[in-house]
Amino acid sequence: MTPEELALRVLYRDGLILIIDKPAGLPVHAGPKGGANLEALFAGLRFGLPRPPALAHRLDRDTSGCLVLGRHKKALARLGRLFAQGLVEKTYWAVVEGAPPAPAGRIALPLRKRTPERGWHMTVDEGGQPALTDYRVLGTAPGLAWLELKPRTGRTHQIRVHLAALGCPVLGDPTYGSAGGGKATTALPLHLHARALSIPLYPGKPPVAAVAPPPAHMLAALKSCGYREEEASRDTAEVPA
């Protein structure tokens, strides 16, 4: 991806922030070994400002969708407070193997790092940090379910670990597949997408909102579960018939 191609993925822009549609498969920043990453392209997102924007939060490498950037230090500080206070409404879509036990519910399972050697590999543990994820089923197909998810906390890999613990891992998850066993159940890419964001950025004004179209690699599974592009584009909260 080039900086020019990333600029075409801007979903929202004003003087404080950008919301971009992050592509799946590209980490947001360089790891210890370097390599291609999203931050390396931010110089193409200055849009007249002297410095490039910076990350206000993060998405996993293989997760696509809405990602917020602050355009300067004051913007980043404001966004940091909103995220820390849990005031940013985040909506994800996932296609999972199997289905949750109820059509809607809340997953309340604390999380911690499994071992320091495994890095960000997470596990459910009663002594871990509290983690809450609300979900509802938007559609189903044989062996699959399409879920809307709203994480109420921001733990690493929260949605992926919670769904694996519920017995319905995200399709294509190489780390938490097989209901948390750590073995991939499919060669497909990760079917997890940051569908929408709502940010109460300006007091007295409606929240800043953005919706990202699902990536191409998720469309076949979504459509098998009842997704219709023309219907889903009307409102991210609306369940297609």
Secondary structure by P-SEA (a helix, b strand, c coil): ccaaaaaaacccccccbbbbbcccccccccccccccccccccccccccccbbbbbccccccccccbbbbbccaaaaaaaaaaaaaccbbbbbbbbbcccccccbbbbbbbbcccccccccbbbbbccccbbbbbbbbccccccbbbbbbbbcccccaaaaaaaaaacccccccccccccccccccccccccccccbbbbccccccccbbbbbcccccaaaaaaaacccaaaaaaccccccc
